[in-house]
């Protein structure tokens, strides 16, 4: 994946100034990337945990669920777990679980 770094950074950048639809698209794209075992640690290193928190804040329930799936995918890889804790994954999980499905 020659240009994957650019793709990751583009989605991470879109997350902060996104409409609800764009937030869902970004979350879905990150979910697809997190399915690739070889990308998981790189996603965590690039700050995907914090971005998932941004995407989930004020998002629709379906987007929050996708964010939770990304976190679960990342956590399924042992090297990612410690890095995720250091990068506020616990706070992001709490925010996701504390959010009401409106």
C-alpha positions as CSV (number, residue, x, y, z in Angstrom):
1,X,0.0,0.0,0.0
2,X,2.2,2.7,-1.4
3,X,0.1,5.8,-0.5
4,X,-1.7,4.4,2.6
5,X,-0.1,7.0,4.9
6,X,-1.8,9.8,2.8
7,X,-5.1,8.0,2.9
8,X,-5.0,7.6,6.7
9,X,-4.0,11.2,7.2
10,X,-6.8,12.4,4.9
11,X,-9.5,10.5,6.8
12,X,-8.1,11.7,10.2
13,X,-8.1,15.2,8.9
14,X,-11.7,15.1,7.7
15,X,-13.0,13.9,11.0
16,X,-12.7,17.3,12.8
17,X,-14.8,19.4,10.4
18,X,-17.3,16.9,9.2
19,X,-21.0,16.8,8.8
20,X,-22.9,13.8,10.1
21,X,-22.7,12.1,6.8
22,X,-19.0,12.7,6.4
23,X,-18.4,11.5,10.0
24,X,-20.0,8.2,9.1
25,X,-18.0,7.9,5.9
26,X,-14.8,8.5,7.8
27,X,-15.7,6.1,10.5
28,X,-16.6,3.4,7.9
29,X,-13.3,4.0,6.0
30,X,-11.3,3.7,9.3
31,X,-13.3,0.5,10.0
32,X,-12.2,-0.9,6.7
33,X,-8.6,0.0,7.3
34,X,-8.7,-1.5,10.8
35,X,-9.7,-4.9,9.2
36,X,-6.2,-5.0,7.7
37,X,-4.1,-6.5,10.4
38,X,-0.9,-4.8,9.0
39,X,-2.5,-1.4,9.4
40,X,-3.8,-1.5,13.0
41,X,-0.7,-0.4,14.8
42,X,0.0,2.3,12.2
43,X,-3.6,3.6,12.7
44,X,-3.1,3.8,16.5
45,X,0.3,5.5,16.0
46,X,-1.4,8.1,13.7
47,X,-3.9,9.0,16.4
48,X,-7.0,7.1,15.3
49,X,-8.1,6.6,18.9
50,X,-8.5,10.4,19.5
51,X,-10.1,10.8,16.1
52,X,-12.7,8.1,16.9
53,X,-13.6,10.2,19.9
54,X,-14.1,13.2,17.7
55,X,-16.2,11.3,15.2
56,X,-18.4,9.8,17.9
57,X,-19.1,13.1,19.6
58,X,-22.5,14.3,18.5
59,X,-22.7,11.6,15.8
60,X,-25.6,9.3,15.0
61,X,-25.9,5.9,16.7
62,X,-24.8,4.0,13.6
63,X,-21.5,6.1,13.4
64,X,-20.8,5.5,17.1
65,X,-21.3,1.8,16.6
66,X,-18.8,1.8,13.7
67,X,-16.3,3.7,16.0
68,X,-16.7,1.0,18.6
69,X,-16.1,-1.7,16.0
70,X,-12.9,0.1,15.0
71,X,-11.7,0.1,18.6
72,X,-12.5,-3.6,19.0
73,X,-10.6,-4.4,15.8
74,X,-7.6,-2.5,17.0
75,X,-7.7,-4.1,20.4
76,X,-7.7,-7.5,18.9
77,X,-4.1,-7.1,18.0
78,X,-1.8,-7.4,21.0
79,X,0.8,-4.8,20.1
80,X,-2.0,-2.2,19.8
81,X,-3.5,-2.6,23.2
82,X,-0.8,-0.8,25.3
83,X,-0.6,2.0,22.7
84,X,-4.4,2.4,22.8
85,X,-4.5,2.8,26.5
86,X,-1.7,5.4,26.3
87,X,-3.8,7.2,23.6
88,X,-7.0,7.6,25.6
89,X,-8.9,4.6,24.3
90,X,-10.5,4.1,27.7
91,X,-11.9,7.6,27.7
92,X,-13.2,7.1,24.1
93,X,-14.9,3.9,25.1
94,X,-16.5,5.6,28.1
95,X,-17.8,8.4,25.9
96,X,-19.2,5.8,23.5
97,X,-20.9,3.9,26.3
98,X,-22.2,7.0,28.0
99,X,-23.8,8.4,24.9
100,X,-27.6,8.0,24.5
101,X,-29.1,6.6,21.3
102,X,-31.5,9.4,20.4
